[in-house]
Structure formats: structure tokens, C-alpha cells
Amino acid sequence: MRIDCHQHLWPARFVDALRRRDSYPYLRDWTLHLAGEAPYSVVAADHDVDARRARELADGSGRVLVSLSSPLGIEYLPGDEGAELVALWHASALELGDPFGVWAAAQVLDPDPEGLAKVLREDRVAGLQLPATALADPAAIEHLAPLLQEAERADKPLLVHPGPAPADTADVPAWWPALVPYVSQQHRAWLAWHVAGRRQHPRLRIAFVALAGLAPLHHERLAARGGALGPLDPFVYYETSSYGTRAIDALVRVVGVDPIVHGSDRPYAQPCDPGLGDAFTRALFTTNPRHLLTGEPR
């Protein structure tokens, strides 16, 4: 079964909730407003559930995992404001039906592990997604330990996704957030996990979106500055969205084939087969994602 580990699809009720807001994040018609990015014209057809379902079936996708767009910053909204939007995301996304599964979301300023545990019991919930900005150093990982423990207890993985861009990046080219803060956030979260996360959560499977900002490629510089990549972690995975053959091939030379999992980030990017052979294609689209999601032997 072909699996896409990372897409975004906004159900109608979630869109309506963003339109009712008068502070970031909010929608005006189909224009998205965020504190750290220029206004973005959302393509309405990208969030037409029936059209997306038909497209995935035509592409041969057996399972597609959709997640809350962490750059929106919803996980950082305080109190009831954030809790209501997170709950609405879960309720509306769980109604999407096949082939869509869901990554759970969680507030990060005031974690609610009991609420997360309930959501993780849903069959359609693949695991927990957190913004990389919330896992940026060992202290941050310690703060979110109650949430990470619930994912570990449920035997469901963690997906690390770029978080909000800083507010001072609003007056730069439209591609800037995706190439600068997003990449550096992933890189930093990977290093924080390398330093502290695995020691605290020895059995938690974790996948970093966008090849972890290519962080493993810096292993030689890490060694030169007194660190070490160490033995390959069998529970760390690298999702491929927005990268192609050269980046994927380079990462495979450092971490091997087994940790690489397919994610497209549709509608912001499209599914891509890097063309590294039939065996790699099976691993990328089927075997490795299944191991990430279930822990079953490859």
C-alpha cells in the first residue's frame, strides 16, 4: 500500500473557524494572514475534499496522512482559544474518511496529555505532530515530555513539522520562510533530539519533515566541533517533502535507506519519486512508512 505521510487538507468547518478570527492566524475569503509571512492566496480547490480524494485514488495512494499546518501557530494559542481550534481540527479531520488519516495536534504552552491520550486512541489518528519550534532544545523537549510520553505509550509516532516563521520575516520573498526559518527549525529540533530526546524517550518513533532540514549531512562538522552522529537510531525517520533525487540520495549516503519515508506536503508540493530504483521506491512509499507508523518489522 502506497502511503503519503504528510499532506494538508482543511475541512470546511476548520476554514470557517479561521474566517471568524480577527487575530493571527485568520482567513479573509481565501487569503491567509500570518504574523511571520506575507498574505498568502490559498487555492480553494486544494481544500475541496472530494476532489482531493479523487486525486489520491487516481495516484494510487492507499493512505494519506493530513496534519494541522503548524506554521499557522495554532499550537501556540493560549487557553480556550487554542484548545477550541485544536479540538475542531481533530473533529473535522476525523470526518474526512478514506484514504485520509490524521496527525493529532496539541497545545504546547500548556500541554494537555489526558486530552491527547484520548485522541490517540482513535484508529484514524496516526500519531502526534508537533512544531519544530516547540522542540528546539533539551529544555523544550523536557517541557513537552507529558505529550511525548502519551505518544510513546500509545505506540504511535511523532511527526516534527516546521512551526511559525518569526514576525520579522514578513517583508521577504514569498519563498523565504520555507527556505530559511523552516529549514533551520527542523535542523535545530533534530539536534535537540539527538542530544536529549532519545535518552528521555527510548522507544518513541519520530519523523522529521523535509529531511530534518538536511541536518544529518552536517555530521562531519558536528564531529569537528566535538560532537558525534553516533550509531544510527532505528526509530528516527526522514520525510522527503519538497526534496528530490539529489538531496534524498545525499541523505541516504549518511543514514541509509531504511529511515527515508515519503511525504509530499500536498498542496504546497507534489508527490515525487526520486528514481533511485524499484527496491528504493518500495521502501520509500510502503515499507518504511509502515514501519514508522506501526513499528512492525521491515
N, C-alpha and C positions, 0 to 999 in steps of 0.2 A: 504494500500500500504506500503510495506516494504521500509524503507529509510535508506541509509547509508550516514551519514552527513560528512564523512571525508575520502577521498581517494586521491591518487596522480597518475596522468597519464600524461606523457609528450608527446604531439603531435610531429610529425616528424619535423615540422618547428622549434619548440622550441629546440629540440635536436640538430638540425643543427646549431642554433644560439649559443648554448653552446659550440659546437665544434669549432666554429670560434674564440672564445675568447682566449686571451693569458694571462689573469689575472683572479684571482678568481672571481666567480666560473667558471670552464671550464671543458669540457669533452675531453678526448683523447680516441678515439674509444668509448668504453663503460666504461671507468674508470673516475669517478668523483673526482675532486680535489677541496677541500675547505680549507680555511685558518685554521680552527679550528678542522679539522678531518683528520684522515688518509685517503689515497686514497681508494675509495670505488668502488668495481666492480659491476656496475649496471647490472642486468639481462635484456637483451634486450627484452625477451618475456614479461616481466612485462609491457612494454610500447607498445605492439602490440595492437592497438585499437580494431581491430576486435576480437581478442582472448579475450580481457578483456570484451568486450560487451557480447560475448557468455557466458563467465563465470558468469557475473552478472545476465543475464537472467536465466541461469541454477540454480543460487542460489535463484531466486525469488525476486531479487531487482527491485522495481518499479522506484526508483530514487536514483541516486548515485551522490554525490557532490564531485567534484575534485577541488583541490586547488594548487596554486603555493607552492612549497616546501620552506617555509620561512627560514630554515637553510642554503639555498643557499646564502642568503644575498642580493638578487636582489632588495628588497625594499629599501636597504641602498645605492645602487649605485647612484652616483650623476648625475644630469643634464640629457642630452640626452641619455647617456649610460643606465641609469636606465629606463628612460621613454620608450625607444625603446623596451627593453625586457619586461616591463610590458604590453605595447601595443600588443606585439607579443603573450604574454601569453593569453591575452583576445581574440585576433582574432583567434588563433589556437584552443584554448579550446572551444570556442563557436561553432566551426565546428564539434565537436565530435559527436553530435547527441544523440538520446535517447540510454540508460536511463540517460545519463550524464548531470548534471547541473554543474554550475561553481561558485566558490567563487571568487569575484573580488580581485585584488591586488592593492596596491597603494604605491608610494614612500613616505617615512616617513621623510626624511631630509628636503625636500621642497614640502609639500603637494599640490596636485592639486585637490581641491574639485570640480571644474567645470568638469574636466575630469572624475572624479569618478561618479558624478551625471549622466553623460551620460551613463556610463557603467551600473550603477544600474538600468537604465530603460529597459535593456534587460530582456526579460522574462526568459531566461535560467540562469540568474545570481541570485543566492540565497541570496547573501548578500556580505559583505566585510570581508576579512581575513586580520588581522594584526599580525606581530610578537610580542610575549610577551615582547621581549626586548624593543620594542617601546612604551610599556605601563607600564614601570617599576616603576613609581612613579607619584604623583599628577601632577608634572610639565610636565611630558611626556604626560599625558592624556590631559592636557591643550593645549600643542603644537599641538596635533592631533585633537583638537576639531572641526576644519572645516571638517575633514573627517567623524568623528563620527556624526556630525550634518546632513551630507548628508545621511548617513545610516538611521538615525532616521527619517529624512524627507521622505525617500523612504519607510519607514515601513519595512525595511529589516534588518536582524540580523548581528551581528558582531561575527566572529569566531577568538578566540585568540589561536595562534599556536606557538610552540617553534620557536625561532629565531636562528641566527648563534651561534655556540659554540665559546668561546674565543680562540684566536690563540694559547694560551699556553696549550691547551688540545689535541694537535695533537699527542703527544707521550704517549698515554694511551691506554688501551684495546679498541677494536672497539665499545663495548657497552657503554663506559664511557659517551659520550655526551648525549645519550638518558636517562641515569640514573642520571646524575649529573646536568650539566647546563640546560638541557631541563626541568627537573622537577622543579628546583629552579626558573627558569624563569616563569613558569606557576604559581607557588606559589606566587612569588612577584607581578605578574600582577594582580592576584586575590585580594591580599591585597590592592594594589593601587586602584583597582576598588571599593573595599569595603570602603576605606577611602574617595575617591574623585569622582570616575567615576559616580556612580549612582546619586549623587547630581547634577552633571552637565548635565546628560543625562537621565532624569527620565523615558523615555519610550523606551529606546533602549534595545532590547533583545540581550543578549550576552551569548555565549557558550565558555567554556574553554576546550580545548583539554586535553586529558589524565587526566580527573577528577581534573583539576586545580592543578596538582601536589599533590593531596590529601590535599590541603590547609584547607578545612573545618574541617578535622579531628583534626586540631590543635586548635579548638575553646576553649578548656579548658586552654591551655597555653596562648592563646590570652587574656582570661579573667583574668588569674593570673597575667599578666603583664599590666593590666589596660585598655585593650580593651574589645570589646564585639562583638559577632557574630550578635546580633540584630535580628529583625524579619526576617523570610525567605523572600528573594527577589523573587517574582514570575517571574521575567524576566531574572534570571541567570540560566544557564544550564551547565551540566557537561557531556562532551562527553567521551566515555568509552575506546578509543583505547589503546591497549596493557595491559589492566587490565582485570581481571577475577572475579570469583564469590566472593572471599573474600574481595577484595578492593571495589567492587561495593556494596556488602551488608553492609560493614562498612560505606560507604558514605551515603547510604540510611538511616541508623540509625540517621544521623545528619541532612540531608537536605530533606529526604522523597523521594518518588518515582517520583513525577511529573517532577523534573528538569533533570532526567537522560536520555540521548539520545544516540542512537547507532552511533558509528563511528568505522571503522575498521583500518584505516591507511594503507589499502592495497596499495602497495605490501609489505610494511615493517612489517605488521602484518596481521592477518586474522580475518574475522568476528567471533564473539564469542557470544553465548547465555549463560548467566551465570546460567541458570537453576533455576531461582527463582520463577517459576510458570507461568501458561499461562497468567494470568492477567498482570504480570510484563512484560512478553515478548511482549504483545500487546502494552503496554505503551512504552517500550524501543524502539521498531522498528517502531512504527507507530504513536501512539497518541502524545507522547512527541515531536518527531521530527517535526510533523506537526504544533504543537503549536509554537515551536521555529521559524519555517520558515514563518509562516503566521500570528501568533498571534490569530488564531481562538480559540474559547473556546474548552477546552478538552471535 
